[in-house]
Amino acid sequence: MARSNSILNPNAREAMDRFKMESAGEVGVNLKQGYNGDLTARQAGSIGGQMVKKMIQAYEDNL
């Protein structure tokens, strides 16, 4: 059984990884390919927050 947060389309996974790397760069967090378990909760949260902010902006731009 697939996890609820798994990405089924490999192309979507690549796009999300690029999006995550771009967002990390914008908030000044250096991500490396693969495991990033050494990030602090603040760093991980800032990346996720930036991603959500950009998704909301993209949605609003398309209204």
Predicted model as a PDB file, atoms N, CA, C, CB and O in Angstrom, pLDDT in the B-factor column:
MODEL        1                                                                  
ATOM      1  N   MET A   1       0.850  -1.189   0.000  1.00 51.00           N  
ATOM      2  CA  MET A   1       0.000   0.000   0.000  1.00 51.00           C  
ATOM      3  C   MET A   1       0.890   1.244   0.000  1.00 51.00           C  
ATOM      4  CB  MET A   1      -0.964   0.003   1.233  1.00 51.00           C  
ATOM      5  O   MET A   1       1.846   1.328   0.771  1.00 51.00           O  
ATOM      6  N   ALA A   2       0.575   2.196  -0.856  1.00 53.00           N  
ATOM      7  CA  ALA A   2       1.362   3.423  -0.964  1.00 53.00           C  
ATOM      8  C   ALA A   2       1.082   4.348   0.218  1.00 53.00           C  
ATOM      9  CB  ALA A   2       1.057   4.145  -2.290  1.00 53.00           C  
ATOM     10  O   ALA A   2      -0.035   4.412   0.730  1.00 53.00           O  
ATOM     11  N   ARG A   3       2.123   5.059   0.633  1.00 58.00           N  
ATOM     12  CA  ARG A   3       1.933   6.066   1.676  1.00 58.00           C  
ATOM     13  C   ARG A   3       1.117   7.203   1.100  1.00 58.00           C  
ATOM     14  CB  ARG A   3       3.296   6.583   2.226  1.00 58.00           C  
ATOM     15  O   ARG A   3       1.140   7.445  -0.107  1.00 58.00           O  
ATOM     16  N   SER A   4       0.403   7.892   1.953  1.00 65.00           N  
ATOM     17  CA  SER A   4      -0.476   8.962   1.472  1.00 65.00           C  
ATOM     18  C   SER A   4       0.294  10.150   0.905  1.00 65.00           C  
ATOM     19  CB  SER A   4      -1.371   9.434   2.594  1.00 65.00           C  
ATOM     20  O   SER A   4      -0.261  10.917   0.118  1.00 65.00           O  
ATOM     21  N   ASN A   5       1.556  10.318   1.285  1.00 69.00           N  
ATOM     22  CA  ASN A   5       2.310  11.462   0.779  1.00 69.00           C  
ATOM     23  C   ASN A   5       3.280  11.071  -0.332  1.00 69.00           C  
ATOM     24  CB  ASN A   5       3.070  12.120   1.912  1.00 69.00           C  
ATOM     25  O   ASN A   5       4.148  11.858  -0.710  1.00 69.00           O  
ATOM     26  N   SER A   6       3.129   9.853  -0.855  1.00 72.00           N  
ATOM     27  CA  SER A   6       4.035   9.436  -1.921  1.00 72.00           C  
ATOM     28  C   SER A   6       3.601  10.017  -3.262  1.00 72.00           C  
ATOM     29  CB  SER A   6       4.098   7.905  -2.002  1.00 72.00           C  
ATOM     30  O   SER A   6       2.412  10.211  -3.518  1.00 72.00           O  
ATOM     31  N   ILE A   7       4.579  10.287  -4.102  1.00 70.00           N  
ATOM     32  CA  ILE A   7       4.317  10.826  -5.435  1.00 70.00           C  
ATOM     33  C   ILE A   7       4.361   9.654  -6.408  1.00 70.00           C  
ATOM     34  CB  ILE A   7       5.359  11.950  -5.830  1.00 70.00           C  
ATOM     35  O   ILE A   7       5.368   8.951  -6.494  1.00 70.00           O  
ATOM     36  N   LEU A   8       3.276   9.447  -7.137  1.00 80.00           N  
ATOM     37  CA  LEU A   8       3.171   8.294  -8.010  1.00 80.00           C  
ATOM     38  C   LEU A   8       3.846   8.500  -9.360  1.00 80.00           C  
ATOM     39  CB  LEU A   8       1.735   7.953  -8.217  1.00 80.00           C  
ATOM     40  O   LEU A   8       4.334   7.540  -9.955  1.00 80.00           O  
ATOM     41  N   ASN A   9       3.882   9.717  -9.846  1.00 84.00           N  
ATOM     42  CA  ASN A   9       4.451  10.013 -11.154  1.00 84.00           C  
ATOM     43  C   ASN A   9       5.920  10.415 -10.990  1.00 84.00           C  
ATOM     44  CB  ASN A   9       3.645  11.139 -11.866  1.00 84.00           C  
ATOM     45  O   ASN A   9       6.213  11.395 -10.304  1.00 84.00           O  
ATOM     46  N   PRO A  10       6.849   9.672 -11.610  1.00 80.00           N  
ATOM     47  CA  PRO A  10       8.276  10.015 -11.471  1.00 80.00           C  
ATOM     48  C   PRO A  10       8.604  11.427 -11.953  1.00 80.00           C  
ATOM     49  CB  PRO A  10       9.120   9.019 -12.241  1.00 80.00           C  
ATOM     50  O   PRO A  10       9.481  12.078 -11.384  1.00 80.00           O  
ATOM     51  N   ASN A  11       7.921  11.911 -12.985  1.00 86.00           N  
ATOM     52  CA  ASN A  11       8.154  13.277 -13.462  1.00 86.00           C  
ATOM     53  C   ASN A  11       7.748  14.295 -12.409  1.00 86.00           C  
ATOM     54  CB  ASN A  11       7.384  13.533 -14.763  1.00 86.00           C  
ATOM     55  O   ASN A  11       8.398  15.329 -12.254  1.00 86.00           O  
ATOM     56  N   ALA A  12       6.675  14.004 -11.687  1.00 88.00           N  
ATOM     57  CA  ALA A  12       6.233  14.901 -10.623  1.00 88.00           C  
ATOM     58  C   ALA A  12       7.258  14.931  -9.494  1.00 88.00           C  
ATOM     59  CB  ALA A  12       4.857  14.468 -10.086  1.00 88.00           C  
ATOM     60  O   ALA A  12       7.499  15.984  -8.905  1.00 88.00           O  
ATOM     61  N   ARG A  13       7.858  13.794  -9.191  1.00 87.00           N  
ATOM     62  CA  ARG A  13       8.881  13.748  -8.138  1.00 87.00           C  
ATOM     63  C   ARG A  13      10.063  14.637  -8.517  1.00 87.00           C  
ATOM     64  CB  ARG A  13       9.358  12.289  -7.898  1.00 87.00           C  
ATOM     65  O   ARG A  13      10.562  15.395  -7.685  1.00 87.00           O  
ATOM     66  N   GLU A  14      10.508  14.549  -9.757  1.00 88.00           N  
ATOM     67  CA  GLU A  14      11.626  15.374 -10.208  1.00 88.00           C  
ATOM     68  C   GLU A  14      11.281  16.857 -10.120  1.00 88.00           C  
ATOM     69  CB  GLU A  14      12.016  15.008 -11.644  1.00 88.00           C  
ATOM     70  O   GLU A  14      12.105  17.667  -9.695  1.00 88.00           O  
ATOM     71  N   ALA A  15      10.064  17.211 -10.520  1.00 91.00           N  
ATOM     72  CA  ALA A  15       9.631  18.611 -10.460  1.00 91.00           C  
ATOM     73  C   ALA A  15       9.574  19.088  -9.011  1.00 91.00           C  
ATOM     74  CB  ALA A  15       8.250  18.785 -11.135  1.00 91.00           C  
ATOM     75  O   ALA A  15       9.992  20.208  -8.714  1.00 91.00           O  
ATOM     76  N   MET A  16       9.063  18.256  -8.110  1.00 90.00           N  
ATOM     77  CA  MET A  16       8.998  18.637  -6.692  1.00 90.00           C  
ATOM     78  C   MET A  16      10.398  18.784  -6.105  1.00 90.00           C  
ATOM     79  CB  MET A  16       8.195  17.594  -5.888  1.00 90.00           C  
ATOM     80  O   MET A  16      10.645  19.690  -5.309  1.00 90.00           O  
ATOM     81  N   ASP A  17      11.308  17.905  -6.489  1.00 90.00           N  
ATOM     82  CA  ASP A  17      12.684  18.021  -5.999  1.00 90.00           C  
ATOM     83  C   ASP A  17      13.330  19.322  -6.473  1.00 90.00           C  
ATOM     84  CB  ASP A  17      13.521  16.818  -6.464  1.00 90.00           C  
ATOM     85  O   ASP A  17      14.021  19.987  -5.701  1.00 90.00           O  
ATOM     86  N   ARG A  18      13.109  19.687  -7.736  1.00 93.00           N  
ATOM     87  CA  ARG A  18      13.647  20.963  -8.252  1.00 93.00           C  
ATOM     88  C   ARG A  18      13.019  22.142  -7.510  1.00 93.00           C  
ATOM     89  CB  ARG A  18      13.386  21.094  -9.783  1.00 93.00           C  
ATOM     90  O   ARG A  18      13.706  23.095  -7.143  1.00 93.00           O  
ATOM     91  N   PHE A  19      11.708  22.064  -7.295  1.00 95.00           N  
ATOM     92  CA  PHE A  19      10.976  23.114  -6.578  1.00 95.00           C  
ATOM     93  C   PHE A  19      11.520  23.262  -5.157  1.00 95.00           C  
ATOM     94  CB  PHE A  19       9.457  22.798  -6.544  1.00 95.00           C  
ATOM     95  O   PHE A  19      11.709  24.375  -4.668  1.00 95.00           O  
ATOM     96  N   LYS A  20      11.767  22.134  -4.505  1.00 95.00           N  
ATOM     97  CA  LYS A  20      12.298  22.149  -3.141  1.00 95.00           C  
ATOM     98  C   LYS A  20      13.691  22.768  -3.108  1.00 95.00           C  
ATOM     99  CB  LYS A  20      12.339  20.727  -2.564  1.00 95.00           C  
ATOM    100  O   LYS A  20      13.989  23.574  -2.227  1.00 95.00           O  
ATOM    101  N   MET A  21      14.546  22.395  -4.062  1.00 95.00           N  
ATOM    102  CA  MET A  21      15.902  22.938  -4.111  1.00 95.00           C  
ATOM    103  C   MET A  21      15.872  24.445  -4.372  1.00 95.00           C  
ATOM    104  CB  MET A  21      16.728  22.224  -5.198  1.00 95.00           C  
ATOM    105  O   MET A  21      16.626  25.202  -3.761  1.00 95.00           O  
ATOM    106  N   GLU A  22      15.000  24.870  -5.280  1.00 96.00           N  
ATOM    107  CA  GLU A  22      14.863  26.295  -5.590  1.00 96.00           C  
ATOM    108  C   GLU A  22      14.389  27.065  -4.358  1.00 96.00           C  
ATOM    109  CB  GLU A  22      13.880  26.504  -6.764  1.00 96.00           C  
ATOM    110  O   GLU A  22      14.925  28.127  -4.039  1.00 96.00           O  
ATOM    111  N   SER A  23      13.391  26.532  -3.674  1.00 97.00           N  
ATOM    112  CA  SER A  23      12.857  27.191  -2.479  1.00 97.00           C  
ATOM    113  C   SER A  23      13.903  27.242  -1.375  1.00 97.00           C  
ATOM    114  CB  SER A  23      11.599  26.466  -1.980  1.00 97.00           C  
ATOM    115  O   SER A  23      14.006  28.244  -0.669  1.00 97.00           O  
ATOM    116  N   ALA A  24      14.674  26.183  -1.220  1.00 97.00           N  
ATOM    117  CA  ALA A  24      15.732  26.159  -0.205  1.00 97.00           C  
ATOM    118  C   ALA A  24      16.763  27.244  -0.485  1.00 97.00           C  
ATOM    119  CB  ALA A  24      16.413  24.777  -0.160  1.00 97.00           C  
ATOM    120  O   ALA A  24      17.212  27.936   0.429  1.00 97.00           O  
ATOM    121  N   GLY A  25      17.133  27.386  -1.747  1.00 96.00           N  
ATOM    122  CA  GLY A  25      18.101  28.420  -2.109  1.00 96.00           C  
ATOM    123  C   GLY A  25      17.587  29.815  -1.809  1.00 96.00           C  
ATOM    124  O   GLY A  25      18.350  30.693  -1.406  1.00 96.00           O  
ATOM    125  N   GLU A  26      16.289  30.020  -2.007  1.00 96.00           N  
ATOM    126  CA  GLU A  26      15.696  31.337  -1.770  1.00 96.00           C  
ATOM    127  C   GLU A  26      15.685  31.717  -0.299  1.00 96.00           C  
ATOM    128  CB  GLU A  26      14.289  31.372  -2.306  1.00 96.00           C  
ATOM    129  O   GLU A  26      15.715  32.902   0.030  1.00 96.00           O  
ATOM    130  N   VAL A  27      15.644  30.723   0.599  1.00 97.00           N  
ATOM    131  CA  VAL A  27      15.655  31.030   2.030  1.00 97.00           C  
ATOM    132  C   VAL A  27      17.033  30.808   2.656  1.00 97.00           C  
ATOM    133  CB  VAL A  27      14.619  30.179   2.752  1.00 97.00           C  
ATOM    134  O   VAL A  27      17.197  30.902   3.872  1.00 97.00           O  
ATOM    135  N   GLY A  28      18.026  30.510   1.801  1.00 96.00           N  
ATOM    136  CA  GLY A  28      19.400  30.405   2.283  1.00 96.00           C  
ATOM    137  C   GLY A  28      19.753  29.091   2.943  1.00 96.00           C  
ATOM    138  O   GLY A  28      20.679  29.046   3.753  1.00 96.00           O  
ATOM    139  N   VAL A  29      19.046  28.019   2.626  1.00 96.00           N  
ATOM    140  CA  VAL A  29      19.353  26.704   3.186  1.00 96.00           C  
ATOM    141  C   VAL A  29      20.006  25.870   2.091  1.00 96.00           C  
ATOM    142  CB  VAL A  29      18.062  25.999   3.745  1.00 96.00           C  
ATOM    143  O   VAL A  29      19.468  25.756   0.990  1.00 96.00           O  
ATOM    144  N   ASN A  30      21.148  25.296   2.386  1.00 93.00           N  
ATOM    145  CA  ASN A  30      21.847  24.462   1.409  1.00 93.00           C  
ATOM    146  C   ASN A  30      21.375  23.025   1.528  1.00 93.00           C  
ATOM    147  CB  ASN A  30      23.376  24.545   1.605  1.00 93.00           C  
ATOM    148  O   ASN A  30      21.661  22.347   2.515  1.00 93.00           O  
ATOM    149  N   LEU A  31      20.643  22.558   0.506  1.00 93.00           N  
ATOM    150  CA  LEU A  31      20.231  21.161   0.442  1.00 93.00           C  
ATOM    151  C   LEU A  31      21.207  20.406  -0.430  1.00 93.00           C  
ATOM    152  CB  LEU A  31      18.788  21.022  -0.099  1.00 93.00           C  
ATOM    153  O   LEU A  31      21.773  20.960  -1.373  1.00 93.00           O  
ATOM    154  N   LYS A  32      21.400  19.147  -0.114  1.00 90.00           N  
ATOM    155  CA  LYS A  32      22.204  18.297  -0.976  1.00 90.00           C  
ATOM    156  C   LYS A  32      21.289  17.209  -1.536  1.00 90.00           C  
ATOM    157  CB  LYS A  32      23.424  17.681  -0.199  1.00 90.00           C  
ATOM    158  O   LYS A  32      20.223  16.943  -0.980  1.00 90.00           O  
ATOM    159  N   GLN A  33      21.700  16.589  -2.620  1.00 86.00           N  
ATOM    160  CA  GLN A  33      20.918  15.499  -3.188  1.00 86.00           C  
ATOM    161  C   GLN A  33      20.886  14.359  -2.179  1.00 86.00           C  
ATOM    162  CB  GLN A  33      21.509  15.027  -4.555  1.00 86.00           C  
ATOM    163  O   GLN A  33      21.893  14.060  -1.537  1.00 86.00           O  
ATOM    164  N   GLY A  34      19.735  13.730  -2.043  1.00 85.00           N  
ATOM    165  CA  GLY A  34      19.621  12.590  -1.135  1.00 85.00           C  
ATOM    166  C   GLY A  34      19.218  13.015   0.268  1.00 85.00           C  
ATOM    167  O   GLY A  34      18.343  13.863   0.447  1.00 85.00           O  
ATOM    168  N   TYR A  35      19.862  12.420   1.252  1.00 91.00           N  
ATOM    169  CA  TYR A  35      19.494  12.578   2.652  1.00 91.00           C  
ATOM    170  C   TYR A  35      19.849  13.966   3.181  1.00 91.00           C  
ATOM    171  CB  TYR A  35      20.179  11.514   3.492  1.00 91.00           C  
ATOM    172  O   TYR A  35      20.972  14.441   3.010  1.00 91.00           O  
ATOM    173  N   ASN A  36      18.878  14.606   3.823  1.00 92.00           N  
ATOM    174  CA  ASN A  36      19.089  15.918   4.436  1.00 92.00           C  
ATOM    175  C   ASN A  36      18.597  15.921   5.883  1.00 92.00           C  
ATOM    176  CB  ASN A  36      18.369  17.014   3.626  1.00 92.00           C  
ATOM    177  O   ASN A  36      18.067  16.921   6.366  1.00 92.00           O  
ATOM    178  N   GLY A  37      18.777  14.801   6.560  1.00 92.00           N  
ATOM    179  CA  GLY A  37      18.305  14.661   7.935  1.00 92.00           C  
ATOM    180  C   GLY A  37      19.044  15.517   8.943  1.00 92.00           C  
ATOM    181  O   GLY A  37      18.647  15.587  10.106  1.00 92.00           O  
ATOM    182  N   ASP A  38      20.113  16.169   8.512  1.00 94.00           N  
ATOM    183  CA  ASP A  38      20.865  17.021   9.425  1.00 94.00           C  
ATOM    184  C   ASP A  38      20.321  18.448   9.483  1.00 94.00           C  
ATOM    185  CB  ASP A  38      22.317  17.049   9.015  1.00 94.00           C  
ATOM    186  O   ASP A  38      20.868  19.296  10.188  1.00 94.00           O  
ATOM    187  N   LEU A  39      19.245  18.712   8.742  1.00 95.00           N  
ATOM    188  CA  LEU A  39      18.628  20.041   8.793  1.00 95.00           C  
ATOM    189  C   LEU A  39      17.937  20.254  10.138  1.00 95.00           C  
ATOM    190  CB  LEU A  39      17.616  20.218   7.637  1.00 95.00           C  
ATOM    191  O   LEU A  39      17.425  19.310  10.739  1.00 95.00           O  
ATOM    192  N   THR A  40      17.929  21.485  10.595  1.00 96.00           N  
ATOM    193  CA  THR A  40      17.177  21.793  11.800  1.00 96.00           C  
ATOM    194  C   THR A  40      15.692  21.899  11.442  1.00 96.00           C  
ATOM    195  CB  THR A  40      17.690  23.110  12.457  1.00 96.00           C  
ATOM    196  O   THR A  40      15.337  22.042  10.272  1.00 96.00           O  
ATOM    197  N   ALA A  41      14.841  21.828  12.445  1.00 96.00           N  
ATOM    198  CA  ALA A  41      13.406  21.980  12.218  1.00 96.00           C  
ATOM    199  C   ALA A  41      13.114  23.356  11.618  1.00 96.00           C  
ATOM    200  CB  ALA A  41      12.619  21.785  13.538  1.00 96.00           C  
ATOM    201  O   ALA A  41      12.231  23.487  10.771  1.00 96.00           O  
ATOM    202  N   ARG A  42      13.842  24.368  12.046  1.00 97.00           N  
ATOM    203  CA  ARG A  42      13.653  25.717  11.520  1.00 97.00           C  
ATOM    204  C   ARG A  42      13.990  25.768  10.037  1.00 97.00           C  
ATOM    205  CB  ARG A  42      14.513  26.723  12.294  1.00 97.00           C  
ATOM    206  O   ARG A  42      13.259  26.376   9.255  1.00 97.00           O  
ATOM    207  N   GLN A  43      15.088  25.136   9.643  1.00 97.00           N  
ATOM    208  CA  GLN A  43      15.480  25.123   8.236  1.00 97.00           C  
ATOM    209  C   GLN A  43      14.446  24.383   7.383  1.00 97.00           C  
ATOM    210  CB  GLN A  43      16.862  24.474   8.075  1.00 97.00           C  
ATOM    211  O   GLN A  43      14.029  24.875   6.334  1.00 97.00           O  
ATOM    212  N   ALA A  44      14.042  23.207   7.839  1.00 95.00           N  
ATOM    213  CA  ALA A  44      13.056  22.427   7.089  1.00 95.00           C  
ATOM    214  C   ALA A  44      11.737  23.188   6.994  1.00 95.00           C  
ATOM    215  CB  ALA A  44      12.833  21.051   7.751  1.00 95.00           C  
ATOM    216  O   ALA A  44      11.093  23.189   5.945  1.00 95.00           O  
ATOM    217  N   GLY A  45      11.339  23.829   8.077  1.00 97.00           N  
ATOM    218  CA  GLY A  45      10.101  24.608   8.081  1.00 97.00           C  
ATOM    219  C   GLY A  45      10.170  25.808   7.163  1.00 97.00           C  
ATOM    220  O   GLY A  45       9.178  26.166   6.529  1.00 97.00           O  
ATOM    221  N   SER A  46      11.330  26.430   7.086  1.00 97.00           N  
ATOM    222  CA  SER A  46      11.450  27.593   6.208  1.00 97.00           C  
ATOM    223  C   SER A  46      11.362  27.174   4.745  1.00 97.00           C  
ATOM    224  CB  SER A  46      12.772  28.332   6.469  1.00 97.00           C  
ATOM    225  O   SER A  46      10.821  27.914   3.923  1.00 97.00           O  
ATOM    226  N   ILE A  47      11.886  26.003   4.412  1.00 97.00           N  
ATOM    227  CA  ILE A  47      11.778  25.495   3.041  1.00 97.00           C  
ATOM    228  C   ILE A  47      10.315  25.198   2.720  1.00 97.00           C  
ATOM    229  CB  ILE A  47      12.651  24.218   2.850  1.00 97.00           C  
ATOM    230  O   ILE A  47       9.807  25.627   1.685  1.00 97.00           O  
ATOM    231  N   GLY A  48       9.644  24.472   3.596  1.00 96.00           N  
ATOM    232  CA  GLY A  48       8.227  24.147   3.380  1.00 96.00           C  
ATOM    233  C   GLY A  48       7.374  25.395   3.314  1.00 96.00           C  
ATOM    234  O   GLY A  48       6.474  25.490   2.479  1.00 96.00           O  
ATOM    235  N   GLY A  49       7.644  26.346   4.178  1.00 97.00           N  
ATOM    236  CA  GLY A  49       6.888  27.599   4.177  1.00 97.00           C  
ATOM    237  C   GLY A  49       7.070  28.367   2.884  1.00 97.00           C  
ATOM    238  O   GLY A  49       6.115  28.935   2.354  1.00 97.00           O  
ATOM    239  N   GLN A  50       8.297  28.386   2.372  1.00 97.00           N  
ATOM    240  CA  GLN A  50       8.572  29.067   1.103  1.00 97.00           C  
ATOM    241  C   GLN A  50       7.845  28.373  -0.039  1.00 97.00           C  
ATOM    242  CB  GLN A  50      10.088  29.108   0.821  1.00 97.00           C  
ATOM    243  O   GLN A  50       7.320  29.032  -0.937  1.00 97.00           O  
ATOM    244  N   MET A  51       7.814  27.040  -0.006  1.00 97.00           N  
ATOM    245  CA  MET A  51       7.113  26.292  -1.051  1.00 97.00           C  
ATOM    246  C   MET A  51       5.624  26.625  -1.038  1.00 97.00           C  
ATOM    247  CB  MET A  51       7.323  24.776  -0.867  1.00 97.00           C  
ATOM    248  O   MET A  51       5.032  26.859  -2.091  1.00 97.00           O  
ATOM    249  N   VAL A  52       5.021  26.648   0.142  1.00 97.00           N  
ATOM    250  CA  VAL A  52       3.590  26.966   0.254  1.00 97.00           C  
ATOM    251  C   VAL A  52       3.334  28.394  -0.211  1.00 97.00           C  
ATOM    252  CB  VAL A  52       3.096  26.780   1.712  1.00 97.00           C  
ATOM    253  O   VAL A  52       2.375  28.650  -0.941  1.00 97.00           O  
ATOM    254  N   LYS A  53       4.179  29.315   0.205  1.00 97.00           N  
ATOM    255  CA  LYS A  53       4.040  30.719  -0.202  1.00 97.00           C  
ATOM    256  C   LYS A  53       4.046  30.844  -1.727  1.00 97.00           C  
ATOM    257  CB  LYS A  53       5.175  31.575   0.406  1.00 97.00           C  
ATOM    258  O   LYS A  53       3.224  31.556  -2.304  1.00 97.00           O  
ATOM    259  N   LYS A  54       4.989  30.140  -2.374  1.00 96.00           N  
ATOM    260  CA  LYS A  54       5.075  30.194  -3.838  1.00 96.00           C  
ATOM    261  C   LYS A  54       3.879  29.528  -4.510  1.00 96.00           C  
ATOM    262  CB  LYS A  54       6.359  29.531  -4.310  1.00 96.00           C  
ATOM    263  O   LYS A  54       3.418  29.999  -5.550  1.00 96.00           O  
ATOM    264  N   MET A  55       3.371  28.440  -3.933  1.00 96.00           N  
ATOM    265  CA  MET A  55       2.194  27.775  -4.502  1.00 96.00           C  
ATOM    266  C   MET A  55       0.961  28.665  -4.401  1.00 96.00           C  
ATOM    267  CB  MET A  55       1.937  26.438  -3.791  1.00 96.00           C  
ATOM    268  O   MET A  55       0.165  28.736  -5.338  1.00 96.00           O  
ATOM    269  N   ILE A  56       0.803  29.341  -3.270  1.00 97.00           N  
ATOM    270  CA  ILE A  56      -0.330  30.255  -3.104  1.00 97.00           C  
ATOM    271  C   ILE A  56      -0.222  31.403  -4.089  1.00 97.00           C  
ATOM    272  CB  ILE A  56      -0.398  30.793  -1.662  1.00 97.00           C  
ATOM    273  O   ILE A  56      -1.212  31.794  -4.707  1.00 97.00           O  
ATOM    274  N   GLN A  57       0.984  31.946  -4.236  1.00 97.00           N  
ATOM    275  CA  GLN A  57       1.175  33.049  -5.187  1.00 97.00           C  
ATOM    276  C   GLN A  57       0.853  32.615  -6.612  1.00 97.00           C  
ATOM    277  CB  GLN A  57       2.616  33.573  -5.115  1.00 97.00           C  
ATOM    278  O   GLN A  57       0.209  33.351  -7.360  1.00 97.00           O  
ATOM    279  N   ALA A  58       1.304  31.412  -6.988  1.00 95.00           N  
ATOM    280  CA  ALA A  58       1.017  30.898  -8.339  1.00 95.00           C  
ATOM    281  C   ALA A  58      -0.481  30.716  -8.533  1.00 95.00           C  
ATOM    282  CB  ALA A  58       1.749  29.557  -8.582  1.00 95.00           C  
ATOM    283  O   ALA A  58      -1.004  31.024  -9.604  1.00 95.00           O  
ATOM    284  N   TYR A  59      -1.173  30.227  -7.525  1.00 96.00           N  
ATOM    285  CA  TYR A  59      -2.627  30.056  -7.617  1.00 96.00           C  
ATOM    286  C   TYR A  59      -3.302  31.408  -7.790  1.00 96.00           C  
ATOM    287  CB  TYR A  59      -3.177  29.337  -6.364  1.00 96.00           C  
ATOM    288  O   TYR A  59      -4.165  31.565  -8.654  1.00 96.00           O  
ATOM    289  N   GLU A  60      -2.917  32.389  -6.974  1.00 96.00           N  
ATOM    290  CA  GLU A  60      -3.524  33.712  -7.052  1.00 96.00           C  
ATOM    291  C   GLU A  60      -3.247  34.370  -8.401  1.00 96.00           C  
ATOM    292  CB  GLU A  60      -3.008  34.598  -5.921  1.00 96.00           C  
ATOM    293  O   GLU A  60      -4.103  35.073  -8.938  1.00 96.00           O  
ATOM    294  N   ASP A  61      -2.064  34.145  -8.946  1.00 96.00           N  
ATOM    295  CA  ASP A  61      -1.716  34.713 -10.249  1.00 96.00           C  
ATOM    296  C   ASP A  61      -2.575  34.128 -11.370  1.00 96.00           C  
ATOM    297  CB  ASP A  61      -0.238  34.472 -10.548  1.00 96.00           C  
ATOM    298  O   ASP A  61      -2.793  34.775 -12.394  1.00 96.00           O  
ATOM    299  N   ASN A  62      -3.058  32.903 -11.170  1.00 93.00           N  
ATOM    300  CA  ASN A  62      -3.857  32.225 -12.206  1.00 93.00           C  
ATOM    301  C   ASN A  62      -5.352  32.445 -12.047  1.00 93.00           C  
ATOM    302  CB  ASN A  62      -3.573  30.744 -12.188  1.00 93.00           C  
ATOM    303  O   ASN A  62      -6.134  31.923 -12.842  1.00 93.00           O  
ATOM    304  N   LEU A  63      -5.768  33.201 -11.046  1.00 89.00           N  
ATOM    305  CA  LEU A  63      -7.205  33.458 -10.858  1.00 89.00           C  
ATOM    306  C   LEU A  63      -7.726  34.430 -11.893  1.00 89.00           C  
ATOM    307  CB  LEU A  63      -7.478  34.002  -9.457  1.00 89.00           C  
ATOM    308  O   LEU A  63      -8.912  34.761 -11.887  1.00 89.00           O  
TER     309      LEU A  63                                                      
ENDMDL                                                                          
END                                                                             
